[in-house]
Each structure stands twice: as structure tokens, then as C-alpha cells.
């Protein structure tokens, strides 16, 4: 059996994955980076340190689950946040370096992709929609560090090319959720706990602050703080936050479909594992979503990209 190995070392999670081309079977193991109580993230130097500590154990766990890696035909890694010129973040050096070592030992090619490409491809794989890579489509990458709307096209060199065409012009959706979660005493990352606190999520969607096809989210943080100061319950604040994020993504999707035509829409990134967002965006736009395991940071998409870049054929 031919296998392809992927590594991803984001600012939140260490991930490794192996894909078996003939069967489409995929194994992945991942581990969140430890964040001290009360803090809302990590410095890059700390992220690199934790990746270096966690990667060996995760590779060992992957081998214990899927067997020997000596049938691996290529290794891939995310080496930067996005395909935009100048995109860089030190934490990705950890995975890239480990991938280079593994490829050298195994005597196989090593390929580099962006973290964002990995998210989009993981969403296609998880949603059983890999055929979309052969045509243009819209994708949203919504996470702690990114709220980007992308025009995705096939690319002979990079497999897919992700061009940012809209997004948040200030605070990112995941940052907003974590900051509001911090106001409410929730642990980082706050997404799942905030969603649970907000139940049932119902009510009028706040009007988003838009600039063309892009949005502003920093005002939502201020509104949430004001609500809390004025005596609103934690449930009301959490609900307002998530309704605001949904309204912004919903409006951006609507604007971009008007601009680019009736393209398929794919939603990726950790924020897109939110059940309410998935229900609304699926109903309104027929949006494609991956299961939560392929929405949050993961190396599955990098393994799929590696397979396709190396000329592998998936079932």
C-alpha cells in the first residue's frame, strides 16, 4: 500500500497524518499546544518549543496506529500560513524541519504547502468533495488567526491556489470568540464552551459592519463587553457573539456569490466546526463542511495535498 505523510505545526496544534492512496484510509493524531490559564494564545517562541516537544510523540503514536512508515512515497508539511507573498510564521518551521528529516531518511520527495491550503483540502476530503479541486470554488478559512474568503482554483504546481478576496479587516472570528470567552471566564480555546453556553442560539442576527465584501469584527467585542457591563447574562453575551460571527460570514458569502457567480462554497477552519454556523450556512448556501476533526487545525489536508502533488490517485 502506498502512503503519504503530512505534518502541520500551527500556532494552536501539532498534527501528523498518514493517507493510504489505494483505500483512501487516513490516520491522524494531533495535540493542542498548552496555553497557561488566563492567557489567550502563545508567543511564537513558545509555540516552536512545544511543537519540538510534541512532534516525536505524535509520530510514534501515528506509527502505532497505522504501522510502519517505510511504505511512505512522499512527505509534506505546511511551511507558512497562506500562499500570499511574504506569509511567514516561525511555528511552521518545526513541522517543515521534521518533514525534511523524515523525507531524507525515507529517501522520498518532500513538498511544502501553506497551512491555509491544508485547511481547504481537509474540508474537501472530510466533506467527500475532492472533485471540487478541479474547478473554481469559494472557500472560507475561519479560525483563531484568519477570517479569509478565498477564490480557489486548480493549480498544476501547488494543486490548488487560494487567493484572498475578502475577510475581516481587523479582529479575526476566532480571536473574537476567544476574547469574549475570556470575558466570561471560559478556558482557551473558548469555541466549544462558548457554543454550549449560548444554547439555544436563536434571535435576530445583528447587522454586520461591512466594507465592500469584507467585514469588521472589532466592534462586536466592544458590544459584548458593554452588554456584560450593563448586566446581560453570560448566555446572552455568548449568543450575541456567535450570531454576529454568523451574520458577518453570511453577508460576505452573499456578496461574493453576487460578485463571482454561483460557485460552490466550502467552509473550513476551527470556527466552522460550530454547529449553529454549519446549520445556517448549509441551509442558505448549500455550503460544504468537513466533520469537526477536519475543521480544526489538522494535518489531514497536507497529507491529501502531498498525495495529489506526488501523482497519487485517490479512490
Secondary structure, DSSP 4 states (H G I P E B T S, - for coil): --EEEEEEE-SSEEEEEEEETTT--EEEEEEEPP--TT-----HHHHHHHHHHHHHHHHHHHHHHH--STTEEEEEEEEES-SSTT---TTHHHHHHHHHHHHHHHT-EEEEEEHHHHHHHHHHHHTT-GGGGGS-EEEEEESSS-EEEEEEEEETTTEEEEEEEEEBSSS-HHHHHHHHHHHTTPPSS-HHHHHHHH-S--SPPPPPEEETTEEE-HHHHHHHHHHHHTT--HHHHHHHHHHHHHHHHHHHHHHHHHHH-S--EEEESGGGG-HHHHHHHHHHH--EE--HHHHSS-SHHHHHHHHHHTT----
